[in-house]
Amino acid sequence: MSNAFATIRWEDDADGHLVVLDQTRLPGETVYLECRTVEDVWQAIKRLSVRGAPAIGVAAAYGVCVGVNEGRDVNEVCDYLATSRPTAVNLFWALERMRRVAEGSPTTGTVLPARPQPPILEVLLAEARAIDAEDRESCRAMARFGADLLDDLPVGAGILTHCNAGALVSGSGGGTALGVIFELARRGKRPRVFVDETRPLLQGARLTMWELMQRGVEAMLICDSVAAQVMREGRVQAVVTGADRIAANGDTANKIGTYGVAIVARAHQIPFYVAAPATTFDLSISSGADIPIEQRAAEEITHGFGKPTAPAGAAVYNPAFDVTPAELIAAIITDRGVVRPVNADTIRATVAL
Ligand code: MRU
């Protein structure tokens, strides 16, 4: 089933601009933001109008085209976009790819090409489109591998998820963790999804519920603090989440609260799965201790969606992500196959192609 909305799209040819679905306005309003400057793209990523690891990478790739359209230098644009959010490694991966393709382009290279080459804007746009298309394909592959892995679950099994890892986290694909759930639904497994609301920005309540309801998948919204209770009640047979960065040993950064869910799942002997493309792995870092964790504004807690929700001047700690240790993860579903058990060797064998 294709998406009823476009998360990210490029408008017109090489001299066009980027359009993103403003996820901060969902589910109430479907508003598209036109990004005509690199600053627009940076802001869209920073304020979570476009969010979720793969989507951030795709948006940043198109963002480089926006910057070059403005007449800015590719490296300068990449450096700037890289400061938007620190945790999802897909951002840095995509920017690196854009840098490399620019370096190979006749406009910036030192060696004269033998044949006339397309202008750099066209080269960059082609690369951004390739990243977008590869992401769509990788969602399909993850959905297949994941649904095969979870094939033993009984019809109507309960699956808990945290944050949003659906079509909204992909340029034009079906998503990571939710992609697996959509595929299970397509195969007639009738999953019942427990959706953590995901404080403080409610990606679960606002976005995951919206996606599941649009697709007619049975879903129940719960406060984050209810996850342990539904597990104890025996209503959850598996947990599946996405990831923002996975270290070489399998330690996985994902939305704040994921670590707690993984511990509670282990306490109830419920398998905890992560779904993430190869582009979310960072094999340059050996463990999760090296994953940079984004700290976000206190107002997200003290003024939930604009309304005062804490006394004025309250001290706040607001990390956007936490790290789930590899030993709590039963398997990682990637676009290149399933990593199980999760350790440095199995990861290298699966994703370091
Ligand atoms: O802060 P967000 O909304 O960008 O966080 C997103 C998540 O944590 C997702 O679970 C993650 O990106 C996985 S989706 C591929």
Boltz pocket constraint, residues with backbone or C-beta under 6 A from the ligand:
constraints:
  - pocket:
      binder: B
      contacts: [[A, 48], [A, 50], [A, 51], [A, 52], [A, 53], [A, 54], [A, 88], [A, 162], [A, 163], [A, 164], [A, 165], [A, 166], [A, 169], [A, 176], [A, 203], [A, 241], [A, 242], [A, 243], [A, 244], [A, 254], [A, 255], [A, 256], [A, 275], [A, 320]]
      max_distance: 6.0
